[in-house]
């Protein structure tokens, strides 16, 4: 808005999440211009409402303008990775720090401490770990992978009744992406009347996207828990655990003390199959910080009898470890 001209609207922007996708030279009744982005979110072209190319941009891996190849007929401050470019100082505003594409470095010290086991993260001015092809940094603090693949960690069980191992999987909810393997192991040591005391522990991958800040988080989780429950039957099964948190907004939300209740049922499978039973189950946990986690278990295993089941109530603790 122009404060010197009765606060008239000079330009209006349209966003998808945190990414600008269009703008108007005035309010929303004026002609529109559309941004075309590449996989890093960098603006490569600006089109008018008729589809005519008005601006074009070509970048080096670190966001430089090679041989003055930028061509602009309309003013546009959003360029490399879709971030705001300050023409007066030739730097990008990344909120926590300014980034200079000519130097290929941040202009201030990183506020986030690096990790000794990842030496490159201890460089206080490095941009995206010197890997700008596959990473972006939208706030001068965290480098996040672009188009990353999903992996998981599987824990092993050595003794138990109604026991299982788990693999983390990806789930999508209306508040973003969250996945966590918390129920890696469940082992109930049976006593009389199938009332038992048990313990669980494991490790896995945690990743998600905060709808509040539009930031991705990645890391590892380690957890342990103990409690009691009821069980019937004996055997071991391998399950895939799909976890979803409706309110986790950062990796640390998944850590701390939690209380969990859940159970599984295993029914006899077809004769001569690789497994003699199929397992179905789930659990619900509530962290002391208010973070909820819903988990569904599907799998198969070797069991005695025609059906087995278990129900448990655990008290545990989860430790989170940020990767970047």
Secondary structure, 3 states (H helix, E strand, C coil): CECCCCCECCCEEEEECCEEEEEECCCCCCCEEEEEECCCCCEEEEEECCCCEEEECCECCCCCEHHHCCECCCCCCECHHHCEEECCCCEEECCCCEEECCCCEECCCCCCCCECCEHHHHCCCECHHHCCCCEECCCCCCCEECCCCCCCCCCCCCCCEEEEECCEECCEECCEEEECCCCCEEEEEECHHHEEEEEEEEEEEEEEECCCCCCEEEEEEEEEEEEEEEEECCEEEEEEEEEECCCCCCHHHHCEEEEEEEEEEEEECCCCCCCCEEEEEEEEEEECCCCEEEEEEEEEEEECCCEEEEEEEEEEEEEEEECC
